[in-house]
Amino acid sequence: MHNNKNNIELGRFVICPMSRARKDGAFDALVSIRSGRGMASVDRVMCFVPKFSSTHAALRYAREHGLAWARCH
């Protein structure tokens, strides 16, 4: 799994886009969206359906969709 180490803070959320290599050579896009602190923290991890040809494309997709989710909540 590849994490670009560029967590994004947006309001009460911390968004962490990630990519994961597949056996077929493609990449999955995932995003972690964290909120709260300590015992009251919640971490949502979403894995998206599209396959990507590069880590960069998967990370870009995860970033865009993570930010969109946080803006709506």
C-alpha positions in Angstrom: 0.0 0.0 0.0 1.3 3.4 -0.9 0.5 6.5 1.2 1.8 9.8 -0.2 2.5 11.1 3.3 0.5 14.3 2.5 -2.4 14.1 4.9 -4.9 16.9 4.2 -6.7 18.7 7.1 -10.2 20.0 6.2 -12.3 21.2 9.1 -12.6 18.4 11.6 -11.3 15.7 9.1 -7.9 14.4 8.2 -7.9 12.9 4.7 -5.2 10.4 3.7 -5.3 9.2 0.1 -3.6 5.9 -0.6 -3.1 3.4 -3.4 -2.7 -0.3 -3.5 -1.1 -2.5 -6.2 -3.2 -5.3 -7.6 -1.9 -8.6 -8.8 -2.9 -7.7 -12.4 -0.6 -4.7 -12.3 -3.3 -2.1 -11.9 -3.8 0.0 -8.8 -6.7 0.6 -6.4 -7.6 4.0 -4.9 -8.3 4.1 -1.1 -8.9 7.0 1.2 -8.8 7.2 5.0 -10.9 10.0 6.6 -10.3 10.5 10.3 -12.2 12.6 12.8 -12.2 13.1 16.5 -9.5 12.4 19.1 -8.5 9.6 21.4 -11.3 7.2 22.4 -13.8 9.3 20.4 -11.9 9.1 17.1 -13.4 7.5 14.0 -11.4 6.4 10.9 -13.4 5.6 7.7 -11.5 3.8 5.0 -13.1 3.7 1.5 -11.9 1.6 -1.4 -13.1 2.7 -4.8 -14.2 0.5 -7.7 -12.3 1.9 -10.7 -8.8 0.4 -11.5 -6.0 2.7 -12.3 -2.9 2.3 -14.5 -0.6 4.2 -12.1 -0.2 5.0 -8.4 -0.4 8.7 -9.2 -3.8 8.4 -10.9 -5.1 6.3 -8.0 -3.9 8.8 -5.4 -5.4 11.7 -7.3 -8.8 10.0 -7.5 -8.7 9.1 -3.8 -7.7 12.7 -2.9 -10.5 14.2 -5.0 -13.2 11.9 -3.6 -12.0 12.1 0.0 -12.1 15.9 -0.1 -15.5 15.8 -1.7 -16.8 13.5 1.0 -15.4 15.8 3.8 -16.9 18.9 2.2 -20.4 17.3 2.3 -20.1 16.2 5.9 
